[in-house]
Amino acid sequence: ALGGAVNLVTDEVTAGTRGSASYQLGSFNTHRATVGASHLDDASGLFLGVAGFFDHADNDYTTRDAPMADERGRLWYEDAERFHDAYRAGGANVQAGWVDRPWARRFLLRGFVTDYTKELQHDALGHNAYGEVSYGGLTAGTSVRYEHELFDGVTVDLIGGFAWTEFRLTDLATCKYDWSGRCIAPRPAELGEGPRDDRRWDRTTFARLHLAWEVAPAHVLRFTTAPTLFERAGDNRRKPDESDDLRRELTTDTLVSGIEYEVDLLDDRLENVFFVKDYRQRLSASAERIGENVERSDERITGTGVGNALRYRLAQRLFAKASWEWATRMPSPDELFGDGVLTAENLELRPETSHNLNLGLTLDDRRTTLGTFRGDLNLFLREAKDLIALTFESTTRKHENVSSARALGIEAAGGWTSRDELLAVDANLTWLDFRNTSSEGTFGA
């Protein structure tokens, strides 16, 4: 997130039957458990896999200088343990398909389900303690992935799927709590909007198509397009229909596409990737339902991106890297529509654009008589316009645009592994200077 680069490594599918399990204990009554198993039949290519997890934490750590009040309303501050901040989650997923077949390098079907519950301890700035508000969600979905070399020099990687979420927020408290967990006064609901028993339904349909064509030796042309449809509706079961602003339909259609050209020169010492991107988003929101009349507003947003990344091998294990991108980031559904708890909606959000520059050196596993050494140094600059930032009010928060901001930073990492590979030591350091540079808008002052 800081330097603008992410390295994702997919688990390798290996032959045979294998399994794994883990259990962790931690402070504040934290428990984490995982279990998984897979089987790949080398002869037929059939792959089966299943995995599950469970997390729990009380989160009853200490809040410093929590505001307290006596019967007369006189304030003082003291440390207090959090008494309503627990989290619990569990889930499972199953995969089935084939790998390394003549008709597909990989064809996998996946289904998953997760559920979580979270207690809410306080408002956005921690001024008011809560003792009964909780929220959570159940998500279920499926995806399919197909990867294959269509013909000589052309490969396709296609993934598509659907996810459905039922989100729930419950605020039926009859008391106002202080930071010691005592009920100090009668109060109808803690969030200040009357009793709430909210249900929200999110539906996400997504796909990604990636095509790669080896035009000539050391020359590759790639194309990627990724459409995403997000739909949201809701209901507050404690409000009559005519006054329930959750009963709206909110939709975003987002399409991001890109083309890149990669070339390797000088016996693979020089690698260059040039790319362009296209961003399109349609935001649709219906007005509050009044009887059968529903008004709807639509807004279409477009954006572009262009960039170049260069890597040069200075020595056998030493690389120099440089990249620049004029990037666009479309607002996400939760940034636009809120999270249903403390984050309010902002349908006026604009896309975030930025110039991103990276300069780096990488030492890639250099073996010596003293062991193996590795290192990485990266300098980055991010010059952003309409930066999407989370701003806070007394009890809530929302995402707003900051007209301009600048981030400067250094990332450094180094490591050593002994010759017998019995000991490895790694360290990393990040320095960041992230500043508002706007003279107008939310942060103008």
C-alpha positions as CSV (number, residue, x, y, z in Angstrom):
1,A,0.0,0.0,0.0
2,L,2.8,2.4,0.8
3,G,5.0,1.8,-2.3
4,G,2.2,0.7,-4.6
5,A,3.5,-2.8,-5.2
6,V,2.0,-6.1,-4.1
7,N,3.4,-9.6,-4.6
8,L,0.8,-12.4,-4.5
9,V,2.1,-16.0,-4.5
10,T,-0.5,-18.7,-5.3
11,D,-0.3,-22.0,-3.3
12,E,1.2,-24.7,-5.4
13,V,-1.0,-27.7,-6.1
14,T,1.1,-30.8,-5.4
15,A,0.4,-34.5,-5.9
16,G,-0.7,-36.8,-3.2
17,T,-2.7,-36.5,0.0
18,R,-1.8,-33.9,2.6
19,G,-3.3,-32.1,5.5
20,S,-2.5,-29.4,8.1
21,A,-3.9,-28.0,11.3
22,S,-3.0,-25.2,13.7
23,Y,-4.1,-23.9,17.0
24,Q,-2.9,-20.6,18.5
25,L,-3.5,-19.0,21.9
26,G,-2.9,-15.3,22.7
27,S,-3.6,-12.5,25.1
28,F,-7.1,-11.3,25.7
29,N,-8.6,-14.8,25.4
30,T,-7.6,-15.1,21.7
31,H,-8.0,-18.4,20.0
32,R,-7.3,-19.2,16.4
33,A,-7.7,-22.7,14.8
34,T,-7.3,-23.8,11.2
35,V,-7.6,-27.2,9.5
36,G,-7.2,-28.2,5.9
37,A,-6.7,-31.2,3.6
38,S,-6.2,-31.8,-0.1
39,H,-5.8,-34.6,-2.5
40,L,-4.4,-34.6,-6.1
41,D,-4.5,-37.8,-8.2
42,D,-1.5,-37.5,-10.5
43,A,-2.9,-39.9,-13.1
44,S,-6.3,-38.3,-13.6
45,G,-5.5,-34.7,-12.4
46,L,-8.4,-34.7,-10.1
47,F,-8.0,-32.3,-7.2
48,L,-10.1,-32.1,-4.0
49,G,-9.5,-29.7,-1.1
50,V,-11.3,-28.5,2.0
51,A,-10.3,-26.0,4.7
52,G,-11.9,-24.4,7.7
53,F,-11.1,-21.8,10.4
54,F,-12.3,-20.4,13.7
55,D,-11.2,-17.2,15.5
56,H,-12.2,-15.7,18.8
57,A,-10.9,-12.8,20.9
58,D,-12.4,-11.0,23.9
59,N,-10.3,-7.9,23.2
60,D,-10.5,-6.9,26.8
61,Y,-7.3,-4.8,26.7
62,T,-6.9,-1.5,28.5
63,T,-8.2,1.8,27.2
64,R,-6.1,4.6,28.7
65,D,-7.8,7.7,30.2
66,A,-11.3,6.5,29.6
67,P,-13.9,9.2,30.5
68,M,-15.8,8.4,33.7
69,A,-18.7,10.3,35.4
70,D,-20.4,10.1,38.8
71,E,-24.1,10.5,39.7
72,R,-23.8,14.3,39.4
73,G,-22.2,14.1,36.0
74,R,-18.7,15.2,37.1
75,L,-16.0,13.9,34.8
76,W,-12.7,12.3,35.5
77,Y,-10.4,9.9,33.5
78,E,-8.9,6.6,34.4
79,D,-7.8,3.4,32.7
80,A,-10.5,0.8,31.9
81,E,-10.7,-2.7,30.5
82,R,-12.8,-3.0,27.3
83,F,-15.9,-5.0,28.3
84,H,-17.8,-5.2,25.0
85,D,-15.4,-5.7,22.2
86,A,-15.3,-9.5,21.5
87,Y,-15.0,-11.0,18.1
88,R,-15.9,-14.4,16.8
89,A,-15.7,-15.8,13.3
90,G,-15.7,-19.2,11.5
91,G,-15.8,-20.5,8.0
92,A,-15.1,-23.2,5.5
93,N,-14.4,-23.7,1.8
94,V,-14.2,-26.6,-0.5
95,Q,-12.5,-26.9,-3.9
96,A,-12.8,-29.5,-6.6
97,G,-11.5,-29.7,-10.2
98,W,-8.6,-30.8,-12.4
99,V,-5.1,-29.6,-13.0
100,D,-2.5,-30.3,-15.7
101,R,-4.9,-31.9,-18.2
102,P,-4.6,-31.6,-22.0
103,W,-7.8,-29.5,-22.1
104,A,-6.9,-27.3,-19.1
105,R,-3.9,-26.3,-17.1
106,R,-6.3,-25.6,-14.2
107,F,-10.0,-25.9,-13.8
108,L,-11.3,-25.4,-10.3
109,L,-14.7,-24.9,-8.6
110,R,-14.8,-23.4,-5.2
111,G,-17.5,-22.8,-2.6
112,F,-17.2,-21.0,0.7
113,V,-19.1,-19.7,3.7
114,T,-18.1,-17.5,6.6
115,D,-19.8,-15.9,9.5
116,Y,-18.6,-13.4,12.1
117,T,-20.0,-11.4,15.1
118,K,-18.4,-8.3,16.6
119,E,-19.4,-6.4,19.7
120,L,-19.1,-2.6,19.4
121,Q,-17.3,-0.9,22.3
122,H,-17.6,2.8,21.5
123,D,-18.4,5.5,18.9
124,A,-15.9,6.7,16.2
125,L,-13.8,8.8,18.6
126,G,-14.3,6.8,21.8
127,H,-16.4,9.4,23.6
128,N,-19.3,7.1,24.5
129,A,-19.0,3.5,25.7
130,Y,-21.5,1.0,24.4
131,G,-22.6,-2.2,26.2
132,E,-25.0,-4.0,24.0
133,V,-24.5,-2.9,20.3
134,S,-23.2,-5.7,18.0
135,Y,-23.0,-6.4,14.3
136,G,-21.8,-9.2,12.0
137,G,-22.4,-11.0,8.8
138,L,-22.9,-14.2,6.9
139,T,-21.2,-14.6,3.5
140,A,-21.6,-17.4,1.1
141,G,-20.3,-17.7,-2.5
142,T,-18.8,-19.7,-5.3
143,S,-16.1,-19.2,-8.0
144,V,-14.8,-21.0,-11.0
145,R,-11.3,-20.7,-12.4
146,Y,-10.0,-21.8,-15.8
147,E,-6.4,-21.5,-17.0
148,H,-5.0,-23.0,-20.2
149,E,-2.7,-22.4,-23.2
150,L,-5.3,-22.0,-26.0
151,F,-2.7,-22.5,-28.7
152,D,1.1,-21.9,-29.1
153,G,2.0,-18.7,-27.4
154,V,-1.5,-17.7,-26.2
155,T,-2.7,-18.4,-22.7
156,V,-6.0,-17.6,-20.9
157,D,-6.7,-17.2,-17.2
158,L,-10.4,-16.7,-16.4
159,I,-12.0,-16.4,-13.0
160,G,-15.6,-15.6,-12.1
161,G,-17.8,-15.8,-9.1
162,F,-20.6,-14.6,-6.9
163,A,-20.8,-13.7,-3.2
164,W,-23.9,-13.0,-1.1
165,T,-23.7,-11.3,2.3
166,E,-26.4,-10.8,5.0
167,F,-25.1,-8.1,7.3
168,R,-26.8,-7.5,10.7
169,L,-26.7,-4.7,13.2
170,T,-28.5,-4.9,16.5
171,D,-29.0,-1.9,18.9
172,L,-31.9,-2.7,21.3
173,A,-30.3,-1.5,24.4
174,T,-32.3,0.2,27.2
175,C,-29.3,1.6,29.1
176,K,-26.5,4.1,28.8
177,Y,-23.2,2.4,29.9
178,D,-20.0,4.0,31.2
179,W,-16.5,2.7,30.7
180,S,-16.7,0.5,33.8
181,G,-19.5,-1.4,32.2
182,R,-22.2,-0.1,34.5
183,C,-25.7,0.9,33.4
184,I,-25.8,4.5,34.5
185,A,-29.1,5.8,33.0
186,P,-32.1,4.5,31.0
187,R,-31.7,5.2,27.2
188,P,-33.6,3.8,24.2
189,A,-30.7,2.5,22.0
190,E,-27.0,3.5,22.2
191,L,-26.3,4.7,18.7
192,G,-28.7,7.6,19.1
193,E,-31.0,6.8,16.2
194,G,-33.7,4.8,18.0
195,P,-33.8,1.0,18.3
196,R,-32.2,-0.7,15.3
197,D,-32.5,-4.3,14.1
198,D,-30.9,-3.7,10.7
199,R,-30.5,-6.3,7.9
200,R,-28.5,-5.5,4.8
201,W,-28.0,-7.7,1.7
202,D,-25.0,-7.3,-0.5
203,R,-24.6,-9.2,-3.8
204,T,-21.3,-9.1,-5.7
205,T,-20.8,-10.7,-9.1
206,F,-17.2,-10.5,-10.5
207,A,-15.1,-11.8,-13.3
208,R,-11.5,-11.3,-14.5
209,L,-10.2,-12.3,-18.0
210,H,-6.5,-12.3,-18.6
211,L,-5.0,-13.1,-22.0
212,A,-1.3,-13.3,-22.8
213,W,0.3,-13.6,-26.2
214,E,4.0,-14.2,-26.8
215,V,4.3,-12.1,-30.0
216,A,7.9,-13.1,-30.5
217,P,10.7,-14.4,-28.3
218,A,11.1,-12.0,-25.4
219,H,8.0,-10.0,-26.4
220,V,4.7,-10.5,-24.6
221,L,1.4,-8.7,-25.0
222,R,-1.2,-9.0,-22.2
223,F,-4.8,-7.9,-21.9
224,T,-6.9,-7.9,-18.7
225,T,-10.5,-6.9,-18.1
226,A,-12.3,-7.1,-14.8
227,P,-16.1,-6.3,-14.5
228,T,-17.7,-6.2,-11.0
229,L,-21.3,-5.7,-10.2
230,F,-22.2,-4.7,-6.6
231,E,-25.8,-4.5,-5.3
232,R,-27.1,-3.5,-1.9
233,A,-30.5,-3.4,-0.2
234,G,-31.6,-3.3,3.4
235,D,-34.3,-3.1,6.0
236,N,-34.5,-1.8,9.6
237,R,-37.0,-4.1,11.2
238,R,-37.7,-1.6,14.0
239,K,-38.9,1.2,11.7
240,P,-42.1,1.5,9.6
241,D,-41.4,1.1,5.9
242,E,-42.2,4.7,5.0
243,S,-39.4,6.1,7.2
244,D,-36.8,3.5,6.6
245,D,-33.9,4.9,4.6
246,L,-32.2,1.5,4.5
247,R,-34.9,0.3,2.0
248,R,-33.0,1.7,-0.9
249,E,-31.3,0.0,-3.8
250,L,-27.6,0.9,-4.2
251,T,-25.6,-0.4,-7.2
252,T,-22.1,0.1,-8.6
253,D,-21.0,-1.3,-12.0
254,T,-17.2,-1.2,-12.3
255,L,-15.1,-2.2,-15.3
256,V,-11.3,-2.0,-15.2
257,S,-9.3,-3.0,-18.3
258,G,-5.7,-2.8,-19.2
259,I,-3.1,-3.6,-21.9
260,E,0.6,-4.1,-21.3
261,Y,3.6,-4.8,-23.4
262,E,6.7,-6.6,-21.9
263,V,10.0,-6.8,-23.6
264,D,13.3,-8.5,-22.4
265,L,16.5,-7.2,-23.9
266,L,20.3,-7.6,-23.6
267,D,20.1,-11.4,-22.8
268,D,17.4,-10.7,-20.2
269,R,19.4,-8.1,-18.4
270,L,16.8,-5.4,-19.2
271,E,13.1,-5.9,-18.7
272,N,10.5,-3.2,-19.5
273,V,6.8,-3.2,-19.1
274,F,4.6,-0.4,-20.5
275,F,0.8,-0.4,-19.8
276,V,-2.3,1.6,-20.1
277,K,-5.6,1.3,-18.2
278,D,-9.2,2.2,-18.5
279,Y,-11.6,2.7,-15.6
280,R,-15.4,2.9,-15.8
281,Q,-17.9,3.0,-13.0
282,R,-21.7,3.6,-12.8
283,L,-23.2,4.5,-9.5
284,S,-27.0,4.0,-9.1
285,A,-29.0,4.9,-6.0
286,S,-32.7,4.9,-5.5
287,A,-34.4,7.4,-3.2
288,E,-36.2,6.4,-0.1
289,R,-39.2,4.3,-0.8
290,I,-42.5,6.3,-0.4
291,G,-45.3,3.9,-1.3
292,E,-44.5,2.6,-4.7
293,N,-42.7,5.7,-6.1
294,V,-39.0,5.2,-6.2
295,E,-36.7,7.8,-7.7
296,R,-33.3,6.8,-8.9
297,S,-30.1,8.8,-9.6
298,D,-27.4,7.5,-11.9
299,E,-23.8,8.8,-12.3
300,R,-21.1,7.6,-14.7
301,I,-17.4,8.1,-13.9
302,T,-14.5,7.3,-16.2
303,G,-10.7,7.4,-15.7
304,T,-7.5,6.5,-17.3
305,G,-4.0,5.2,-16.3
306,V,-0.6,4.8,-17.9
307,G,2.7,3.7,-16.6
308,N,6.1,2.0,-17.2
309,A,8.2,-0.3,-15.1
310,L,11.9,-1.0,-15.8
311,R,14.3,-3.5,-14.3
312,Y,18.0,-3.8,-15.1
313,R,20.3,-6.5,-13.8
314,L,23.5,-4.8,-12.6
315,A,25.1,-8.1,-11.6
316,Q,24.1,-11.8,-11.3
317,R,22.0,-11.2,-8.2
318,L,21.7,-7.4,-8.1
319,F,18.8,-5.6,-9.8
320,A,17.9,-1.9,-10.2
321,K,14.2,-1.1,-10.6
322,A,12.2,2.0,-11.5
323,S,8.5,2.6,-12.2
324,W,6.0,5.4,-12.7
325,E,2.3,5.3,-13.0
326,W,-0.5,7.8,-13.5
327,A,-3.1,5.9,-11.6
328,T,-6.8,6.1,-10.9
329,R,-8.6,4.5,-8.0
330,M,-12.4,4.2,-8.1
331,P,-14.2,4.5,-4.7
332,S,-15.2,1.1,-3.2
333,P,-18.8,0.3,-2.3
334,D,-18.1,0.7,1.5
335,E,-16.5,4.1,0.9
336,L,-19.6,5.2,-1.1
337,F,-22.4,3.5,0.8
338,G,-20.9,3.2,4.3
339,D,-20.3,0.1,6.4
340,G,-23.7,0.1,8.1
341,V,-22.2,0.7,11.6
342,L,-20.2,3.9,12.2
343,T,-19.2,4.8,8.6
344,A,-21.7,7.0,6.9
345,E,-22.3,7.1,3.1
346,N,-20.9,9.7,0.8
347,L,-22.4,9.4,-2.7
348,E,-20.4,12.5,-3.8
349,L,-17.0,10.8,-3.7
350,R,-14.8,11.3,-6.7
351,P,-12.1,8.9,-8.0
352,E,-8.6,9.3,-6.5
353,T,-5.8,9.9,-9.0
354,S,-2.1,10.0,-8.3
355,H,1.4,10.0,-9.8
356,N,3.3,7.1,-8.3
357,L,7.1,6.8,-8.6
358,N,9.3,4.0,-7.3
359,L,13.1,3.6,-7.4
360,G,14.7,0.5,-5.9
361,L,17.6,-1.9,-5.6
362,T,17.2,-5.7,-4.9
363,L,19.8,-8.2,-3.9
364,D,18.3,-11.6,-4.6
365,D,19.7,-14.5,-2.4
366,R,23.4,-14.1,-2.8
367,R,25.1,-17.3,-1.5
368,T,28.5,-17.0,0.2
369,T,30.7,-19.0,2.5
370,L,29.1,-17.1,5.4
371,G,25.5,-17.9,4.3
372,T,22.9,-16.5,2.0
373,F,22.3,-12.7,2.0
374,R,19.3,-10.8,0.6
375,G,18.2,-7.2,0.6
376,D,15.8,-4.7,-0.8
377,L,15.7,-0.9,-0.8
378,N,12.9,1.2,-2.3
379,L,12.2,4.9,-2.5
380,F,8.7,6.0,-3.4
381,L,6.8,9.2,-4.1
382,R,3.0,9.4,-4.3
383,E,1.4,12.7,-5.4
384,A,-2.4,12.3,-5.0
385,K,-5.3,14.4,-6.1
386,D,-8.8,13.9,-4.6
387,L,-7.3,11.4,-2.1
388,I,-10.0,9.3,-0.4
389,A,-9.5,9.7,3.3
390,L,-11.5,8.7,6.4
391,T,-12.7,11.7,8.4
392,F,-14.2,11.7,11.9
393,E,-17.0,13.5,13.5
394,S,-18.1,13.1,17.2
395,T,-19.8,9.7,16.9
396,T,-19.5,8.7,13.2
397,R,-17.0,8.9,10.3
398,K,-17.1,9.0,6.5
399,H,-14.8,9.0,3.5
400,E,-14.1,12.3,1.8
401,N,-11.9,13.7,-0.9
402,V,-8.7,15.6,0.0
403,S,-7.9,17.9,-2.9
404,S,-4.2,17.1,-2.8
405,A,-1.7,15.1,-0.7
406,R,1.9,13.8,-1.0
407,A,3.6,10.7,0.4
408,L,7.4,10.3,0.5
409,G,8.9,7.1,1.9
410,I,11.7,4.6,2.1
411,E,11.3,0.9,2.5
412,A,14.3,-1.3,3.4
413,A,14.6,-5.0,4.1
414,G,17.5,-7.4,4.7
415,G,18.0,-11.0,5.6
416,W,20.6,-13.7,6.2
417,T,20.3,-17.5,6.2
418,S,23.0,-19.8,7.6
419,R,24.7,-22.3,5.2
420,D,23.0,-25.2,6.8
421,E,19.6,-23.4,6.7
422,L,19.0,-23.9,10.4
423,L,18.8,-20.2,11.2
424,A,17.3,-17.3,9.3
425,V,17.2,-13.6,10.4
426,D,15.2,-10.9,8.6
427,A,14.6,-7.3,9.4
428,N,12.7,-4.5,7.7
429,L,12.2,-0.7,8.1
430,T,9.7,1.8,6.7
431,W,9.8,5.6,6.9
432,L,6.9,7.5,5.7
433,D,6.1,11.2,5.4
434,F,2.4,11.6,4.4
435,R,1.1,15.2,4.2
436,N,-1.9,17.2,3.2
437,T,-0.9,19.7,0.5
438,S,-4.3,21.2,-0.2
439,S,-5.4,24.7,0.6
440,E,-9.1,24.1,0.2
441,G,-11.7,21.5,1.1
442,T,-11.9,19.4,4.3
443,F,-8.2,19.8,5.1
444,G,-7.8,23.3,3.7
445,A,-7.1,24.9,7.1
